[in-house]
Amino acid sequence: MSQPEIPLGKRKPLYRFLEILPGALSYGAVILLFVLSWVSPLLGALYMLVVIAVTLVKAVATAFRTIQGYKVMKRAERVDWSKRLGDLENPHDAFERLRDRDDGSYDFAEHVQNLRMLSAVEGKSEPKPHNVDHAVIMTAYNEGLPTLVPSIEAVRDTTFPNERIIFVLAYEERGGEAMEQTALELQKQFRGTFGKFMLIKHPDKLKNEIVGKGPNLTYAGEKLAEYVRKRRIPAENVIVTSLDSDNQVHPKYLDYVAYEFLVRPDRQHYSYQPVAMFTNNIWDAAAPMRVIAMSNSFFNVISTMRPHLLKNFASHSQPLAALMGMDFWSKRTIVEDGHQYWRSLFYFEGKYEVVPIRVPIYQDAVISDTFFETLKAQFIQLRRWDYGASDVAYVGSYLFSKDCKVPFWQLFPKFWRLLDGHVTLAMMAPIVAFGGWVPMLMNLGSRGTVAFNLPNVVGWIQTIAMIGLIITVVISLQMLPKRPEKYKKQKSLLMVLQWVLMPVIAIVYQSAAAFYAQTRLMLGKYMEKFDVTKKVVKG
């Protein structure tokens, strides 16, 4: 089994065509509105109405799935995953004890079925909970103790036994002497806390590596694999979780992942995706950043309700044996998390899935030293995420190659959704915001009723879509952590009023960042440096 790699240097014609395709379609979708409106105001109006109708349907679906996903997440958080994991030590006895019960908790019936299945294979060298070890790789560049200490403490405070956790702090040599001293201080502070606390420094300027998180993760993964071999720990029973420096895992996360790992016979062909919630410092963030952070959190909640479409994002977990087979993460892209989904899918020739772990890993909203630096840092973060459009060429070139081992009709819908997602992200907001006026402005000398009434129709549909936004606001208030004592009650009102910024943010940040990333791809000006989002902790 093997998987293709992102090419270095000059691309083949098909690859270049597919790199240009997302940007060409995004720009083309906007230009098409003007062209159709010039040809006929009716055609322009019909095109605009189709776009608005699609937006309305998505808004309603988003509101519904947000409510559904939030309820499921809260139910999953209430489960005693440590106890369920313990039931797998002796599945036969646990099944006999629980077979006629239903305590109404999240997926209890499925838990009983898992016990029945494992009872049938008991004694066939299947691993038990006590055989499973967790390895946590936390990457760092130049972050300080105020960011890193709470993240490591969150791992320490999980319900999984600390003596079976290998903690790896993977830090960059280019972080300088300050990062070196921070790493040594952390090792001193957490010595004896875990089964092993490893410091691994990623050397700067290694060959065939971009400046990014993927090379750091891979270098640390290789050192972890060496340690596991020396200690004669079975790599197939080690689950690796990658974390950013600001990631704080839910207390039940590691037990939950170990449980889902053990109940799957073909467990090496899965990875495990938590719900990324950008709420660590949400009360300290500026209003535009709060809206973006909560919107991204909603998207991640919704994604867990569509497991067949779920992909790796930010922090995720994957078996060490699988990672060793596929050479860990890519060292050639700044979006190594989402790209890992495609590498894994190709490595396992289509037999790969992402399992939703419906508890959160809490992350930071963007905060920098000043308000204007924060605005800039947020755009830089979003354009990095949106550079995931580079996977269109990676996936498409493999799909249409003779070496493709994934069935065409399994991979093509995934490729299409990938392309459609990036194009929609770029073009939808400006068309919805301003498109209603285009047919009329392009035909000022005309008396066409449709063109002149279109802005009113669009406004009416947008008003209906506001229902989805209201639901979003209500759910966002429930997702917020407790208001810090340093803030007055009036701050809670701002958490509601901030959503009036949503239309502006959708254009200035989400759409503009997507167009930026896609334009870079079109011009062959590849983003090959991971611009680290600065972590600022407010006192």
C-alpha positions in Angstrom: 0.0 0.0 0.0 1.2 3.5 -0.8 -0.1 7.0 -1.5 0.9 9.7 -3.9 2.8 12.8 -2.7 2.3 16.5 -3.5 4.9 17.2 -6.3 7.8 19.4 -5.7 8.8 22.0 -8.4 7.1 21.9 -11.8 3.6 20.3 -12.0 2.3 18.2 -14.8 -0.4 19.8 -17.1 -3.3 17.9 -15.4 -2.1 18.9 -12.0 -1.7 22.6 -12.9 -5.2 22.5 -14.5 -6.7 21.2 -11.3 -4.8 23.8 -9.2 -6.4 26.5 -11.4 -9.8 25.0 -11.4 -11.2 26.1 -7.9 -10.2 29.7 -8.5 -11.4 29.7 -12.1 -14.9 28.4 -11.0 -15.1 30.8 -8.0 -14.3 33.9 -10.2 -16.4 32.5 -13.0 -19.4 32.1 -10.7 -19.3 35.9 -9.9 -18.5 36.9 -13.5 -21.4 34.8 -14.8 -23.9 36.8 -12.9 -22.8 40.0 -14.7 -22.7 38.2 -18.1 -26.1 36.8 -17.7 -27.5 40.0 -16.5 -26.0 41.9 -19.5 -27.5 39.3 -21.9 -30.9 39.3 -20.2 -32.1 40.7 -16.9 -34.3 37.6 -16.6 -31.4 35.2 -16.9 -29.4 37.2 -14.4 -32.4 37.2 -12.0 -33.0 33.5 -12.4 -29.3 32.7 -11.7 -29.4 34.9 -8.6 -32.6 33.3 -7.4 -31.0 29.8 -7.7 -28.0 30.9 -5.6 -30.3 32.5 -3.0 -32.5 29.4 -2.9 -29.5 27.1 -2.3 -28.3 29.5 0.4 -31.7 29.4 2.1 -31.8 25.6 2.1 -28.3 25.4 3.5 -29.2 28.0 6.2 -32.2 25.9 7.3 -30.2 22.7 7.2 -27.4 24.3 9.2 -29.8 25.5 11.9 -31.3 22.0 12.2 -28.0 20.2 12.3 -26.5 22.7 14.8 -29.4 21.9 17.3 -29.1 18.2 16.6 -25.3 18.1 16.9 -25.2 20.2 20.1 -27.7 17.9 21.8 -25.8 14.8 20.7 -22.5 16.3 21.9 -24.0 17.1 25.4 -25.3 13.5 25.6 -21.9 12.1 24.7 -20.2 14.3 27.3 -22.4 12.8 30.0 -21.4 9.2 29.2 -18.9 7.5 31.6 -16.5 6.5 28.8 -14.0 5.1 31.4 -16.7 2.7 32.6 -17.7 1.7 29.1 -14.0 1.1 28.3 -13.7 -1.0 31.4 -16.6 -3.2 30.2 -14.5 -4.3 27.3 -12.0 -6.0 29.6 -14.5 -8.8 30.1 -17.1 -8.2 27.4 -19.0 -11.5 28.0 -19.8 -10.7 31.7 -20.6 -7.1 30.8 -23.0 -8.2 28.1 -24.8 -10.6 30.4 -25.1 -7.8 33.0 -26.4 -5.2 30.6 -28.2 -7.1 27.8 -31.7 -6.4 29.2 -31.0 -2.8 30.3 -31.4 0.5 28.6 -30.3 3.5 30.8 -31.2 6.0 28.0 -27.7 7.3 27.7 -26.0 8.1 24.4 -25.6 5.0 22.2 -26.2 2.6 25.1 -27.9 0.0 22.8 -24.8 0.2 20.5 -22.6 -0.4 23.5 -24.5 -3.6 24.3 -24.1 -4.7 20.7 -20.4 -4.0 20.8 -20.1 -6.2 23.9 -22.0 -9.0 22.2 -19.7 -8.8 19.2 -16.5 -8.8 21.3 -17.8 -11.7 23.3 -17.9 -13.8 20.1 -14.2 -13.1 19.4 -13.0 -13.2 22.9 -9.7 -15.2 23.2 -8.7 -14.4 19.6 -5.8 -12.1 20.4 -8.0 -9.0 20.3 -6.5 -6.2 22.4 -8.0 -5.3 25.7 -8.2 -1.8 27.3 -5.2 -2.5 29.4 -3.2 -3.2 26.2 -3.9 0.3 24.7 -1.5 3.2 25.1 -2.0 6.8 24.1 0.7 8.9 22.6 0.0 12.7 22.6 2.1 14.8 20.3 1.8 18.5 21.1 3.5 20.8 18.5 5.0 24.1 19.6 6.9 26.9 17.8 7.4 29.8 20.2 4.5 29.6 22.6 5.1 30.4 26.3 4.2 28.7 29.5 0.8 30.4 29.9 -0.4 28.7 26.7 1.4 25.3 27.0 0.9 24.5 30.7 -3.0 24.5 30.7 -2.9 22.3 27.5 -0.6 19.7 29.1 -2.6 19.8 32.4 -5.7 19.0 30.4 -4.1 15.8 29.1 -2.9 15.0 32.7 -6.4 15.5 34.0 -8.2 13.1 31.6 -9.8 9.9 33.0 -7.3 7.7 31.1 -4.5 6.4 33.3 -1.5 8.8 33.0 1.0 5.9 33.3 -0.2 4.7 29.9 0.2 8.1 28.2 3.4 9.0 26.3 3.5 12.7 26.1 5.6 14.2 23.3 6.4 17.9 23.2 7.5 18.5 19.5 9.1 21.9 19.4 10.8 23.8 16.6 14.5 24.6 16.6 13.6 27.8 14.8 11.7 28.8 17.9 15.1 29.8 19.3 16.5 29.8 22.8 13.3 30.9 24.5 11.4 27.9 23.1 14.3 25.6 24.3 14.1 27.0 27.8 10.3 26.7 27.8 10.6 23.0 26.8 13.1 22.2 29.5 10.9 24.0 32.1 7.9 21.9 31.0 9.9 18.7 31.2 10.9 19.6 34.7 7.4 20.6 35.7 5.7 17.4 34.4 8.5 14.9 35.1 6.8 11.8 36.5 3.3 12.9 35.5 3.0 10.5 32.4 4.4 7.2 31.5 7.0 9.1 29.5 7.5 12.8 28.8 9.6 13.3 25.7 11.1 16.4 24.3 11.7 16.3 20.5 13.3 19.2 18.8 12.6 19.4 15.1 15.7 20.7 13.2 15.4 23.7 11.0 15.8 23.5 7.2 15.7 19.8 6.6 15.6 18.7 3.0 12.3 18.3 1.1 10.3 20.0 3.9 8.2 23.1 3.9 8.2 25.3 6.9 5.1 23.9 8.7 3.5 21.7 11.3 3.5 18.6 9.2 7.3 18.1 9.2 7.4 18.7 12.9 4.7 16.1 13.5 6.4 13.6 11.3 9.8 14.1 12.8 8.3 13.6 16.3 6.3 10.6 15.1 9.5 8.9 13.8 11.2 9.4 17.2 8.1 8.1 19.0 8.1 5.0 16.8 11.8 4.4 17.7 10.9 4.7 21.4 8.0 2.3 21.1 10.2 -0.3 19.3 12.9 -0.1 22.0 10.3 -0.5 24.7 8.7 -3.4 22.8 5.3 -1.7 22.9 3.1 -3.1 20.1 2.7 -0.1 17.7 -0.7 -1.5 16.6 -2.0 -0.8 20.1 -0.8 2.8 20.4 -3.1 5.6 19.5 -1.5 8.9 18.5 -3.2 12.2 19.1 -1.9 15.4 17.5 -2.5 18.6 19.4 -1.7 22.2 18.8 -0.2 24.2 21.7 -3.5 25.8 22.7 -5.6 22.6 22.5 -7.2 21.5 25.8 -8.8 18.0 25.5 -12.0 17.1 27.1 -11.4 15.0 30.3 -13.1 11.9 28.7 -11.5 12.2 25.2 -8.8 9.6 25.5 -11.1 7.0 27.1 -13.7 7.7 24.3 -11.1 7.3 21.6 -9.7 4.0 23.1 -13.3 2.7 23.3 -14.0 3.4 19.6 -10.6 2.0 18.7 -11.3 -1.3 20.4 -14.8 -2.0 19.1 -13.6 -1.9 15.5 -12.1 -5.1 14.2 -10.3 -3.3 11.3 -9.2 -0.6 13.7 -6.0 0.4 11.8 -8.2 1.8 9.0 -9.8 4.5 11.1 -8.9 7.8 12.6 -10.8 9.7 15.3 -12.0 13.3 15.0 -13.2 15.3 18.0 -15.3 18.5 17.9 -12.9 21.5 17.7 -14.4 24.3 19.8 -12.7 27.7 19.6 -13.9 28.8 23.0 -10.9 28.7 25.4 -10.5 32.5 25.4 -13.7 33.5 23.7 -14.6 36.1 26.3 -11.3 37.9 25.8 -11.4 37.9 22.0 -12.6 40.9 19.9 -16.2 40.7 18.5 -15.2 39.8 14.8 -12.9 37.0 16.1 -15.7 35.7 18.4 -18.1 35.5 15.5 -15.5 33.6 13.4 -14.6 31.3 16.3 -18.2 30.4 17.0 -19.0 29.9 13.3 -16.1 27.5 13.0 -17.2 25.7 16.1 -20.7 25.3 14.7 -19.3 23.9 11.5 -17.4 21.3 13.5 -20.5 20.4 15.5 -22.5 20.0 12.3 -19.7 17.8 10.7 -20.1 15.2 13.4 -23.7 14.6 12.3 -22.5 13.6 8.8 -19.9 10.9 9.5 -19.8 9.9 5.8 -18.5 13.4 5.0 -16.2 13.8 8.0 -12.6 14.5 7.4 -9.6 15.2 9.6 -9.3 18.7 10.9 -6.9 20.2 13.4 -6.5 17.7 16.3 -7.2 14.1 15.5 -6.2 10.6 16.6 -4.8 7.7 14.5 -3.2 4.4 15.3 0.6 4.5 15.3 1.0 1.4 13.1 -1.0 3.1 10.4 1.0 6.3 10.7 4.3 4.4 10.4 3.0 2.6 7.3 2.1 5.9 5.5 5.2 7.8 6.7 3.2 9.8 9.2 2.0 13.2 7.9 2.8 15.1 4.8 5.9 17.4 4.9 4.8 19.3 1.7 1.7 21.1 2.7 0.6 23.7 5.3 -2.8 21.9 5.7 -1.4 18.6 6.9 -4.6 17.9 8.9 -7.2 17.9 6.1 -4.6 16.5 3.7 -4.1 13.5 6.1 -7.6 12.3 5.2 -6.7 11.9 1.6 -3.3 10.3 2.3 -5.0 7.8 4.5 -7.8 7.1 2.1 -5.3 6.4 -0.7 -3.0 4.4 1.4 -5.8 2.1 2.5 -7.1 2.0 -1.1 -10.5 3.5 -0.1 -11.0 1.4 3.1 -10.6 4.2 5.5 -13.1 6.2 7.6 -13.1 9.0 10.1 -15.0 8.2 13.3 -16.7 11.2 15.1 -15.7 11.6 18.7 -18.5 13.7 20.0 -16.7 15.5 22.8 -14.8 18.8 22.3 -11.2 19.7 22.2 -11.1 23.4 23.2 -9.0 25.8 21.2 -8.2 29.5 21.2 -9.9 32.2 19.2 -7.4 34.5 17.6 -6.0 37.2 19.8 -2.8 39.2 19.1 -1.1 42.1 20.8 -3.3 44.8 19.3 -6.7 44.9 17.6 -5.3 45.5 14.1 -2.7 42.8 14.6 -5.5 40.5 15.6 -7.5 41.3 12.5 -4.5 40.5 10.4 -3.7 37.3 12.2 -7.3 36.1 11.8 -7.1 36.6 8.0 -3.7 34.8 7.9 -5.2 31.8 9.8 -8.2 31.6 7.5 -6.2 31.8 4.3 -4.1 29.0 5.6 -7.1 26.8 6.2 -8.6 27.8 2.8 -5.4 26.6 1.1 -7.0 23.2 1.5 -8.1 24.0 -2.0 -4.7 22.6 -3.0 -6.1 19.2 -2.3 -8.4 19.5 -5.3 -5.4 18.9 -7.6 -3.9 16.2 -5.3 -7.2 14.2 -5.3 -8.2 14.9 -8.9 -4.8 13.9 -10.3 -4.9 10.6 -8.5 -8.6 10.1 -9.4 -7.8 10.3 -13.1 -4.6 8.4 -13.0 -4.1 4.8 -14.0 -2.5 4.2 -10.6 -5.7 5.0 -8.6 -6.6 2.1 -6.3 -9.7 3.7 -4.9 -12.9 2.8 -6.9 -13.8 5.7 -9.2 -17.4 6.0 -8.0 -16.3 6.0 -4.4 -13.7 8.8 -4.9 -15.4 11.0 -7.5 -18.3 12.2 -5.2 -15.7 13.0 -2.6 -13.6 15.0 -5.2 -16.7 16.8 -6.3 -17.8 17.8 -2.8 -14.2 19.0 -2.1 -14.2 21.2 -5.2 -17.8 22.4 -4.6 -17.0 23.3 -0.9 -14.1 25.5 -1.8 -15.9 27.2 -4.7 -19.0 27.9 -2.6 -16.9 29.3 0.3 -15.4 31.9 -2.0 -18.3 33.0 -4.2 -21.4 32.6 -2.2 -21.1 35.5 0.3 -20.5 38.3 -2.3 -23.2 37.1 -4.6 -25.8 36.8 -1.8 -24.8 40.2 -0.4 -24.7 42.3 -3.6 -26.0 40.1 -6.4 -29.6 41.2 -6.1 -28.7 44.6 -7.5 -26.6 43.4 -10.5 -29.5 42.6 -13.0 -31.0 46.0 -12.4 -27.7 48.0 -12.5 -26.7 46.2 -15.8 -30.1 47.2 -17.3 -30.8 50.7 -16.1 -32.5 51.6 -19.3 -34.8 48.6 -19.1 -38.2 48.5 -17.4 -38.0 44.8 -16.7 -40.1 44.0 -13.6 -38.1 41.0 -12.6 -34.7 42.8 -12.5 -36.1 45.8 -10.6 -38.0 43.7 -8.0 -35.2 41.3 -7.5 -33.5 43.2 -4.6 -36.8 43.1 -2.7 -37.2 39.4 -3.3 -33.6 38.7 -2.2 -34.2 40.8 0.9 -37.4 38.8 1.7 -35.5 35.5 1.4 -32.7 36.8 3.5 -35.2 37.7 6.2 -36.4 34.1 6.3 -32.8 33.0 6.5 -32.4 35.2 9.6 -34.4 32.5 11.5 -31.3 30.3 11.1 -29.1 33.1 12.4 -31.4 33.5 15.5 -31.1 29.8 16.2 -27.3 30.1 15.8 -27.2 32.9 18.4 -29.2 30.9 20.9 -27.0 27.9 20.6 -23.9 30.0 20.7 -24.9 31.3 24.1 -25.3 27.8 25.4 -21.8 26.8 24.1 -20.0 29.7 25.8 -17.9 28.9 28.9 -18.8 30.6 32.1 -18.3 34.4 32.0 -15.1 35.4 33.8 -15.6 37.5 36.9 -13.6 40.3 35.4 -16.3 41.0 32.9 -19.7 42.6 33.8 -23.1 41.2 32.7 -23.2 43.7 29.8 -20.5 41.6 28.1 -23.2 38.9 27.6 -25.3 41.3 25.7 -22.3 41.9 23.4 -22.2 38.2 22.7 -25.6 38.6 21.1 -25.1 41.9 19.3 -21.8 40.7 17.7 -23.8 38.6 15.2 -24.8 41.7 13.3 -21.2 41.6 12.0 -21.8 38.2 10.3 -22.5 39.5 6.7 -19.4 41.7 6.8 -17.2 38.9 8.2 -18.6 36.4 5.6 -17.2 38.7 2.8 -14.1 40.4 4.4 -12.8 37.2 6.0 -14.4 33.9 4.8 -14.8 34.8 1.1 -11.7 37.0 0.7 -9.5 34.5 2.4 -10.8 31.7 0.1 -10.2 33.9 -3.0 -6.7 34.7 -1.8 -5.7 31.1 -1.4 -7.3 30.1 -4.7 -5.7 33.0 -6.5 -2.3 31.9 -5.2 -2.9 28.4 -6.5 -4.0 29.8 -9.9 -0.8 31.8 -10.2 1.5 29.0 -9.0 2.6 31.1 -6.0 2.4 28.2 -3.6 1.9 28.8 0.2 4.8 26.8 1.5 5.3 28.4 4.9 3.0 27.8 7.9 2.3 31.2 9.3 1.9 30.4 13.0 -1.1 32.1 14.7 0.4 34.0 17.7 -0.9 32.9 21.0 -1.6 35.8 23.4 -3.0 35.0 26.8 -4.8 37.9 28.5 -4.4 38.2 32.2 
